[in-house]
Structures are given as structure tokens and as C-alpha cells.
Amino acid sequence: MGTKPIESICIVGGGTAGWMTAAAISKILGDADVAIHLVESDVIGTVGVGEATVPHIRLFNAKLGINEAEFMARTKATFKLGIEFRNWGRKGDSYIHPFGIFGAPSDGVDFHHLWTRMHAAGLAEPIEAYSLPVAAARANRFAHPNPNPRSLLSTYSYAFQFDAGLYAAFLRDLAESRGVVRHEGKVVDVTQNAETGFVTGISLDNGKQLSADLFIDCSGFRGLLIEDTLQTGYDDWSHWLPCDRAVAVPCATNGPLTPYTRATALDAGWVWRIPLQHRVGNGHVYCSDYVSDEDAAKAVVEQLESEPLVDPKFLRFKTGKRRKQWSKNVVSIGLSAGFLEPLESTSIHLIQLAIGRLLDFLPDQSWDPMFSHEFNRLMDLEYERVRDFLILHYNATERDDTPFWNYVRTMPIPDSLTEKMESYRERGVVAKYRDGMFLDASWIAVYAGQNVIPQNHDPRSAHLNDEDLARHLVQIKTMCDAAANSLPTHIDYINHIGANAN
Amino acid sequence: MPIDRIAIVGGGLAGWMTASVLSRVLNDHQCRVEIIGTGDTDDSLGPFLPALTTMPTARQFHAEFGYSEDQILAKSNGCFSLGSAISGWTKSGAPCFHPFGDTGAALGHVSFHQLAARLRTEDVQVNLPDYSLAALCAQTSRFARPPKDCETVLSSLDYGLVLETAGYTAFFKQDALSRGVSEVSAEMQNAAIGDDGLIESVTTVTNEQIKADLFIDCTGVAARLISALPENLFENWTHWLPCDRISNQMTPSAEHPQPFAHIAAHHTGWNRFLTTTGYLHDGVVSKGSELYNAIEFTAGRRAVFWQSNCVALGGAAAVLEPLSPLPLQLLQNAIRRLITLLPNDRRAVIERREFNRLTSEELECARDFAILPYKINGRIGEVFWDACRDMEVPERLAHRIGLYQSTGRVALYDGDLFEEADWVALFDAQGILPRRYDPAANGIPLLDIRDHFVRIREIMIRELANIPFHHEYLKSVTG
């Protein structure tokens, strides 16, 4: 190798992003000779609340060699089959965006075309009736997917809902056992190379000084290195995603343990409900132009299923993305890299992607600009595609009952999204891309769930007759319902596999 | 207004393949498909070649629309293809093999070529194709279709086909005619375009008028129909893909066909040697030099592929490296895309936009893959090749090359037809060595990496003995 490897990495900030990064890097680099330091302060709180994830988290855990049941017990985790969206397309509506596909194609024609045609004829139920994970979620049932690909029970995926603080602690144990050195303290000073502007070292409030070749900024919204020091700049997307605050409040579970997250639209934002083993995480994401902090807190507390366990905690943010998530020798991961509201549980996934790509392009002492160039290209693409998917939820609505909904319904949206929506509205075309985490079924779930119905169906389905199609649909629904009801309840299954925290 | 009639102009491979797929996908009483033949020479994919190769993805195309691979092979005197032997592209001219299927296997989180790169820094000679079962099969003229399960090393194999164009075309023609496609055996004379800019009808030289809602231009490089539409320009790519002449010789042969192509660079272009049952095919492309019976061509694309109610497919859409499998693969992908975007009315505004976006993106990726071997050639001191090395390439390709040189990783884009392994095989075969390897390879003890390589090679060589000879296997499936 003609280039000298980096010898030290300093991660600034603990929390989910910091400890995920530390655990992954120390594991993947294995015996490679790199010192990894992490600086965090017990004084600075982390944003981590109840956190919902997407199925990719399982790959991350598997790479770290994590045992699922042990991880679930440590983080008081539950299984997640999807997200229920209430009141989004219209007040009173409810649909689930599942981790799985809808129905089955017929004669090579994708199911959503068949469904569109039958829906127009008044012969179909809502599309979620043809999804096994939705049926299981609605019945509060869960089991691992069947490994046999011929089984209907193999056709879904799953993720977790867990306590992000406990997850960070769990990963901290792993990282420290692999030699990551934690330093307690607050960063009070940053030094840079006068010529290159590279960060050379940081000083802590306890007088400790740390230097490193590569710095990873996991300091949260603030962006201690990437913004305070390097002034990289931020692309503000709040004209498309105007929510700018959140108020979080946990409560005790009242009712069955649900294997899904819920996002309920309110007058000027939405409320999350994330069921954990020991409590429910709740929070109101809202736009401060349309509702006061006090009213926002009241709105979330009013709809809780039980008394709040602690006082509401407020957060502020600006939706957008750091212009260069990797600048000089600083890579930002987590909230320092950008913020996209947790409507589709993407926060941890974006952290995971950034870690994977940083490892793919781990720099060496040559500081070849190609490393950061490709990292930034790929991360920009992911953030933009998640952004478009989130905007869809707000824009594809008929709600005109509040000024907030009037704004998001009528606001200009990115051209990339306009084209996607037009293609779907016209004849059910779901735009295809190589990169981007949300696949066809996710787009279809939101379109159909928010009443975006193609005006024309695929002409290839024209020769199929209504009776045959109706039979096809009934058969799928019957099979999904039967398969879902064959599963144990969510809580029984958690106990059965030994994932219970108690 | 629904689409009731589709007219395909051009009766070559592109036309008949499209007609056959449409007739399978659309019910006959729902939509009529007509084909208007032109001329005798089939240049519907680009300059005519009597034999062609496919990428492994052609198999998915065949399977998706219900075509029997065995019948295709039998009808077109075909055989299987495990990849390409390549020679003459580097300074030493040493031959190499670009296999289909997997090469080696990852260890932990580190991909095989990154492990190889680490071994090379320890002065271990590693020839990547030595760890490809396809390359080993090609060397020993063995072949069997890989099993569907992924338990054995045999499933690391992947394959394309070598086919005679006339037989392959006849296969689709027979299928299309048996499914009710009607044929008008006369060349197109002109097209009538309405005030709304849509094509109303085409008239043949025999004065027959064919009306349709959707027209498909499969007239090849002439692009006779789509070029009749206003402002449909042709973008010339010869500054990136310099070869402009092609010729082909077909020689009878009693030898067994070989399960691979041989791609050999010469001083102003390259040759492709293929074998089918009964023939040797020697195709050659070149820039400007005197070739026997040469046909001239110009690499490039139409600015727009679907304009008004006319869709250009095959050579009418783009002319790209005629000796490579790219034109066929692009055609099959475009047919599939047209099927999924089949419009409900003649204007097809949305379908057109999406078709053009996807086709354009895919074509640019394919083009970059085609440019790469020219750009990174090692034939120093030859005018043609020196100029290729010095040319400025499209920005994304420059980024791919730079990134590979820096990291051994490949930047992939939405429209890519090829995965990382294909790009790596090409870079590696032409002697491009990244400046560094994946640092995660340092996390694995060197001995473990060496053992891994030895083990893979042992398993493959052991398996090889169980694989039948290609000609015997071929006979068993084609009868």
C-alpha cells in the first residue's frame, strides 16, 4: 500500500450516533492498528427518546455479532412491522406502511395495478387488506419471518422499537470491550492546522487534550466541528418540511403491546407513539409558526393513553442537510449531518449508512479528495430521497382544516417529487432508482393510504375479468388473515424467545 | 382513448423480438400488433452481425416472457458463454479472462478483490480469474447450468449465450406470427404526421397505409420513422467511441463451439472471435482503416427515444459498440420498460417522460462502460491508442476511474447495467491497480487470507471434474 493509514480516530459526542460509530468501526477494523477515542459529557443530554427503526438495523447488529434476544432485553425493545398513519390523507383515515409487499402479481402485472382497477370498480378493500404484515400488526401478533421462501410467512421483514439511550449504552459496552477509549468532558477548544484548516486537536473542560488524524462529529444538531469550526454550511429544507420543534413525553402502556409505530397527524404537525417493553414513547413534532410550545405540549399530553411519566421535554431543529457531511478531516454522522423528522424512522438508518460509507472510504494520510467526494455524493442522494418521501406524506393530503395543512398541501415541492407523483397519479408508475432506501411497496403504501389513486391502470390488466380478479383478491386477503392469525401475540413471542427485559 | 393498434416499423431482430413480447403480453383482441418489414439486411441493433453474445441478464428476459432457452439455442445454432477472453489491451498484451458470475468470495466484511489487493502488496501474484469457476470452465471447455440453490460452488457460475442472429430472429418471428401479429412485407415509404404532431399512419412502397396509435421504430441505424419527427437530433459519440467501421467473416468449422468470446485489441480497434455450432465468426471494428467488406457506422444516440407517439428501440435509439453484448441488452431492457409503461392514450406524456429518463440514464451508464477499455488501454506508443488514453471522458466516468484508482471501489449510478464485480474485472484485467486497498483487510490475519484463497481454488478445481464438457451438455439440451 503506497499510502500511510490513519492511526487515530476521535469521535466527538456519545449518544446513538457516537456509540454506533465507535462500535462499528472498532469491530470492522478488527486488528488494524487504529486508536479510537470517544469524547462525551454526562452533562450534555442526548436527544435519544424511544426510537423506531427500519429493517436495515438488523444487518448492522448482525455485523457487530449482536444476539437479538440479548439486545432486545437490554434495550427493552419491541418488534416493529410498520407504521400506522392516522389522519394524514383525511381526518379519520388510517393506514399502515408495512415492511412488506402488497398482494401478488397476476400474469406479470404488478398487484397495485390490479388493485387500482378493482378499487375504481368498487370491488376492492383498502390495499392494506392484502398485506400479511399489516394483518399481523392490526392483530398485535408477531413471529420471525419463515426462512422457507415458499411460505407466505416469509414475505415480510421487521425492525425494532427500542430505548435509544439503552442502545447507546449497550453499544458502549461493545465498543469499550474492543478497545475504544471514552473521555469524559466538554469540548472547550478546537485547534486547526493553519495551512489546511484540518482539525488537529480538541481541548476538554477538564484540561485534557486530544489529537487525532480523523474526527467524527457526532455532537448533534450543533455540529461542533463540522459547523462551529469548519463552517461547512447547511441546506435549509424547512420550506418543504416546516416542522421545527418537538416535545417528547413518555407514558405507561395501556393496552396490548403493539408491533408497530404510530404517527397521528394533528393540527400543526404529528404525534409519534413508539411502544417499548416498559413504556410508550410519545412526542409531538410541530411547526412553531402555527402552534405555541404550550399548546403543542398540551396536544400531546391530551391524547396520551396514561399519565405522563415525566415532564415534557422540548427540542428544536431545522430540517435540512449539512452542505458537506465530510469536510477536510471531519465526518459528521447523525444530527450534525442533517435532520429529517422521524416520520419514517430514518434517523438510525442514516447513521448506519454514513458509518458504512465512512468504512468504505476510510481515509488514509494521503487525504485523497476522492474519499470525501464519493461519500458526500452518496449521502446527499440518500438524504434527498428520504426528504422527498417525507414531503409526500404532507403534500398528498386533502386536509384543509388548518393553516398548517393548507400550507403543506399547496406548497411548491421539489421537481424530483413532482415527477414521481405525476407518474403515479397518471398510471401507477413508481419511479425506480438504484439508491434510496424506500422501494416501490413503500411508495405504494403511502400513495394508496393517502388516497392518491392512479387515473389509469396498466393496460395489460385489461383482459383480466372482474370476477377472476375479485377471486384473486379475496384469496390473497383470506390467506393473509389466516397466516396472521396463526402467529402468537407480540408480547407472548417476546417472552417466548427470551427477549423480555424482566 | 385506448391504444388499439401498435405498428412496428422494421422487421429485424429488434422488430420481431418486440412484436413477440407484445403479442405475449397483450391479449390479441385488445390490441393489434402489426409489423412492417424493411429491406433484407437486419441492422436493427446496429450494423448487421451474423452472431451475437448476450449478458447473463438476457436469461431473465427470456424467462420473464416465457421463452425456452433450449429452443432458442437449438434454433440459432447457439451455445453457452462463460465470459470473454481478452488480449492485447495492456502493455504486455497478456491475455486475461472476464468471467460471468462470482470471482472468489468475501471474507468477513472484505470483498475478494480487496483481499487480493492486500496479498499483492505482500508480493503474492494473484490472477483474479483463477478464482472464478466460469474462467476455469472456459479454460477446460466445461459447462453446466448453475443450480438454483446457493449451497454449492456451482451456483457461483453465471452465463450468457452465443447466438446466430438469423436463427434468434426467426425464433421470435415464428412466435409473433403464431400469436396473431400481422406482417406487411414492404418497406416504409413515408409517415403522415397530424396537426397534433402525432403520427397518423405510415405508407409502404407498395402504397399500403397502416394506421396505428403507437409506432415503434425498429429500423436500426437509419431510424427512419423517429428521424422524420421534428428536431429529433442524433448525438455523435465518436469522440468517445472512436471505431467507425465494422466487418465480419463467417467460416464453416467442424470444431465444437467454445463457451466464451475472445476479444483481442489490434492497432486501431479490436476483434471479437466467436464460435457457434458449425461456424467461426471473426468480427472486427476499427477506426478508419481499410477492412474487407466494411460497413461504416457512427456511435451515438437519439436525443429523445420516445417522441410524440413513436418509440425508437435498438439501433434506432442508439448505436453502441456493435461487437459487444450491450446493444442487445439495452434493447431487451427497453422492451421491458416499454411494456411496464405501455400507455393508455396516444399522447402518453407521463410514460414518455419516464421512458426517456430511464433509457437515457441507462444508456449513459452503458456508454461509460464501453468507453472504459479505450480510456485505460496500455498500448503505449500507438497513435490510435495513445489518443484514446488522452481523450477527455464523460464526467461520471472520470469520477469512476478516479475513485477506483484511489480506493479500489466503484461508484455506481441509478442506470448501471453492471455491478461492482464487472467494473473491477475490467479495471483489473487492464492492469489498473488502486493506490490502496480496503483498510478493513488489515483486520484479517494475512495467513487467513492466504488460506482462504487456497481453499477457494481447491474447492473449484475439485468441482470442475464433476462438470460435463460444454459440447456434451449443449447436445443434451438442444437434442
Interface residues (C-beta under 8 A of the other chain):
Chain A: M1 G2 T3 P5 I28 L29 G30 D31 A32 D33 V34 K63 G108 L359 D360 F361 L362 D364 S366 D368 M370 F371 H373 E374 R377 E419 E422 S423 E426 R427 V429 A431 K432 Y433 R434 D435 N456 D458 P459 R460 A462 H463
Chain B: P2 I3 V25 L26 N27 H29 Q30 C31 E64 G108 H109 R118 T121 I339 T340 L341 L342 P343 N344 V349 I350 E351 R353 E354 L358 H399 G402 L403 S406 T407 R409 A411 L412 Y413 D414 G415 D416 R435 R436 Y437 D438 P439 A440 N442 G443 I444 P445
